[in-house]
Amino acid sequence: MSIQDIIEGKKQWRAHVARVEALPRDYRIVYKEMQKYLLKVGPVDLPDGPLLPGIVTFFEEGVAAGKGVLELIGTDVAAFCDDLVKDSPTYADLYQQSLHGEPGAAEK
């Protein structure tokens, strides 16, 4: 990874944070809770993947439609997040594999 890649990554992250901060307060609160949850149990490719920017886009569309955040995702934030990552390998999956000593788990 070169210095240019690091700088570009920081620019993209700052732009992402600015989009989150532009959301209404209730959306920001839910987004931050989702982010915390996904960082604990989310997909392995979360930092570089499209999931977090996709959530912000989904929320921006909800704001534009005049909907409340709970109208979009429901009252169970964790269940909504679990549904988003149901087909993605997660850190929890890797941890479970390492506990059970499955072949190749140590290599991941």
C-alpha positions as CSV (number, residue, x, y, z in Angstrom):
1,M,0.0,0.0,0.0
2,S,1.5,3.3,-1.1
3,I,1.2,6.7,0.5
4,Q,-1.1,7.7,-2.3
5,D,-3.5,4.8,-1.4
6,I,-3.5,5.8,2.2
7,I,-4.2,9.5,1.4
8,E,-7.0,8.5,-1.0
9,G,-8.5,6.1,1.6
10,K,-8.5,8.9,4.2
11,K,-10.2,11.3,1.7
12,Q,-12.9,8.7,1.0
13,W,-13.4,8.0,4.7
14,R,-13.7,11.8,5.4
15,A,-16.3,12.2,2.6
16,H,-18.2,9.2,4.1
17,V,-18.2,10.7,7.6
18,A,-19.4,14.0,6.2
19,R,-22.3,12.3,4.5
20,V,-23.2,10.6,7.9
21,E,-23.0,13.9,9.7
22,A,-25.4,15.5,7.2
23,L,-28.1,13.0,8.1
24,P,-30.8,13.9,10.7
25,R,-29.9,13.2,14.3
26,D,-32.0,10.0,14.6
27,Y,-30.5,8.5,11.4
28,R,-27.0,9.4,12.7
29,I,-27.6,7.6,16.0
30,V,-28.9,4.5,14.3
31,Y,-26.1,4.5,11.8
32,K,-23.4,4.7,14.5
33,E,-25.1,1.8,16.4
34,M,-25.1,-0.2,13.2
35,Q,-21.5,0.7,12.6
36,K,-20.5,-0.5,16.1
37,Y,-22.4,-3.7,15.7
38,L,-21.0,-4.4,12.2
39,L,-17.5,-3.7,13.3
40,K,-17.9,-6.4,16.0
41,V,-19.6,-9.1,14.0
42,G,-19.7,-7.8,10.5
43,P,-18.2,-9.0,7.3
44,V,-14.5,-9.4,6.9
45,D,-14.5,-6.9,4.0
46,L,-16.4,-4.2,5.9
47,P,-13.6,-1.5,5.9
48,D,-13.1,-1.7,2.1
49,G,-16.5,-3.0,1.1
50,P,-19.7,-1.3,-0.1
51,L,-21.8,-2.0,2.9
52,L,-21.3,1.2,5.0
53,P,-21.6,3.6,2.1
54,G,-24.6,1.6,0.9
55,I,-26.3,2.1,4.3
56,V,-25.7,5.9,4.1
57,T,-27.2,6.0,0.6
58,F,-30.2,4.0,1.8
59,F,-30.6,6.4,4.7
60,E,-30.3,9.5,2.4
61,E,-33.0,8.0,0.3
62,G,-35.2,7.5,3.4
63,V,-34.7,11.1,4.4
64,A,-35.6,12.3,0.9
65,A,-38.8,10.3,1.1
66,G,-39.6,11.8,4.5
67,K,-39.5,8.5,6.3
68,G,-38.3,7.9,9.9
69,V,-35.3,5.7,10.3
70,L,-37.3,3.0,12.2
71,E,-39.7,2.9,9.3
72,L,-36.8,1.8,7.1
73,I,-35.1,-0.7,9.3
74,G,-37.6,-1.7,12.0
75,T,-37.0,-1.6,15.7
76,D,-34.4,-4.4,15.9
77,V,-31.1,-2.9,14.6
78,A,-29.1,-6.0,15.2
79,A,-31.6,-8.2,13.2
80,F,-31.4,-5.7,10.3
81,C,-27.6,-5.8,10.3
82,D,-27.6,-9.6,10.5
83,D,-29.8,-9.7,7.5
84,L,-27.5,-7.5,5.6
85,V,-24.5,-9.7,6.2
86,K,-26.1,-13.1,6.2
87,D,-24.3,-14.4,3.1
88,S,-20.9,-12.8,4.0
89,P,-18.1,-14.4,5.9
90,T,-17.9,-12.6,9.3
91,Y,-15.2,-12.3,11.9
92,A,-17.5,-14.3,14.2
93,D,-17.5,-17.1,11.5
94,L,-13.7,-17.1,11.4
95,Y,-13.5,-17.2,15.2
96,Q,-15.9,-20.1,15.3
97,Q,-13.9,-22.0,12.7
98,S,-10.7,-21.4,14.6
99,L,-12.3,-22.7,17.9
100,H,-13.4,-25.9,16.1
101,G,-10.0,-26.4,14.5
102,E,-11.4,-26.6,11.0
103,P,-8.7,-27.0,8.4
104,G,-7.4,-23.8,6.9
105,A,-8.8,-21.7,9.8
106,A,-5.4,-20.6,11.0
107,E,-4.5,-19.4,7.5
108,K,-7.4,-16.9,7.3
